[in-house]
Amino acid sequence: MGLGAVTTTFIVGTMMYRKNKGLPGGSVTQMAKIRVGRGENRRYLKMNEIVSMTDCRDMEFAAWDIFPENAYESAINARVLLEKDINPVKDELEKIQPLKAAFDPTYVSRLAGQGNNIKQGTRSEWVEQLREDIRNFKKRHGCNRIVVIWAASTEKFIDYCPEVHDHLSDFEAAIRDNRCDVIAPSMCYAYAALMEGAAFVMGAPNICVDIPAMWELADKNGVPIAGKDFKTGQTLMKTVLSPMLRTRCLGLAGWFSTNILGNRDGEVLDAPENFRTKEVSKLGVIDTILRKEDQPELYGDIFHKVRINYYPPRGDAKEGWDNLDIFGWMGRDYGMQIKVDFLCRDSILAAPLVLDLVLCSDLALRAGLKGTQRWMSFFLKSPMHDYTKGEEPLHDLFQQYTIFKNKVRELGGYEPDEEFE
């Protein structure tokens, strides 16, 4: 879902890579080496040497979007990649014409009225149209399996509603009743995908597949799900720096984060109701790494503030600035500071995550895995977890990578032999 900057950067990069013209930098599935075996038997292998990964040359692409421009036009308009890197695959891109999107302007107010490539109807009618889109695409391209990934805008914040979101039967009734207040558009995509046996990944912080009703459906239909929110810039840094503070037993008094971003995502997040969804995702990162109940003298009173500012001149070149006020020996009277200025490219960091999440979801689908795939949390900012049972998300990047590698080893028939405390 979404044929904007992230998706077109992912598609163009993948097409160039399979023509041996692009570097899949940032893609763990394509570039990382993982140890298997111990001692004299240890080897360091790429993932496709450990498990049966789908080859990038065997992938077909489609997208829904509210804007009618094809993938070539969208890639040019996104202004992320240079034309010299887009034009070699122009013919392929022009064939990707976006399908009409299921769009509710109340969920993304800053895009209201901007696009007209939109489906009509109720939530229930949307679901049937989306399911038909998936079936038609699968048949037309002769695909064996489908992965649907949300790479569209952050929706406005809605509260978890137990009477609708806890049970599949109640959730389906809300779709039939066209409950627009509790059934977000992204939920319609996810529901349609799971009903068609397609794996689904939520790449934004929207409440979507992280509800018990969706877990029930994924389990019932034997489909893997993952989410949420691609872990790219500032939050990636938090999942690296927080473990450093914890490991060195350094205290944290405050963490102030601000971003400037000028692409469509920045425009959408400029609306307070949409920023609230992102803020919840970002604020939850350090709490489970720097646990106040374990070390209250170090982490018992952290002031954490997050800001995102829409700044059109930067386009997709995002800047994330962090200030950390830390302390150690002799306490807060001898405070220190860490300042990080991360000048990054949002879609350049997100595109390899899309590839990895799609390929890992397909691997899970073929392996018969179903429900929430916690081992994919390595790629995601706000890992899914069963909050109904008091489970906390795991945010530590290095612990997440250990879990990821162990799952890859297990799926490849090797011992999942790494541990962490």
C-alpha angles and dihedrals in degrees: 000000000000129000096208135114098309097045097044091046089051094047096044092046093049092048091049092046092055088051088054090245102108139055116235091213113172093025111122093190091057104035114020124096119213126199118239123185128013138255114351090356096057119120133175110225138172115247095255087057091054102039135017102265123186110251115242088233089066095059126106123196136216134156144190118222140160089228117075099215116119122241094269093051091044092050091052092046093049090062093207101115127042118251090242087065095043102044097064088067097034095119092054093046095050089059091062103087112177118248117231111278130230097236134173112187092206089069095051105025097173091062095045111127094008099098132040102186090104137140119236127221144053128314089266092050090048091055092053092048092049092049089051090050090054093047093047093048092048092050096042094053098034093239120174095201139017132212118191116200127184109227096155133104128310109261124223116277116270125179123246104260111203096194090059106023101043101069131037093225091055092044092052090048089054090052091051090047090051093236096184092175095063104022108072120198090248089059089058090055092047093047092048091049095049091047088055093049093251123142113242132209124188108213096179130061092254119135099248125115092013093088129094093244091060091045088054092051094046090051093045094051095037095239129143121233132187140179177262137338121334111263103228124132130357097011090050088058091049092055088053102042097043094060088049091056092046094046092051092041092237117157126235122214098173145350120202118188129183133172136195116203131165106188128096091278089058091049092052093046090052086079109087095224091055095042088055089064091052093042092057089052095048098043094055096061105086099037096078093043098045099040114196093198091058098044109013093166089062105030107015097106112031119162106210121184129175128191134178119193126193109229112168098195091070096054109180093347099102124194119205117191122190132185118192121189106203137172138189134155111044093005138253096341087075100048125171134194138225118197123191125187108188110191100189142155110243100208094039088060095041099047096070089047089056091052093047094046092048094049094044091048089051090048090052091048092053092045091056095246116153139187126016113002102210092178088072092060087098088080098043136080099211108030117212115248139164100263090171087073097041095259114157124215118250111233105166104115094211094049089047090053091051090055090046093052092046091054091049090050091048093050089049093053096255130123113272090226108163121100137186133188 
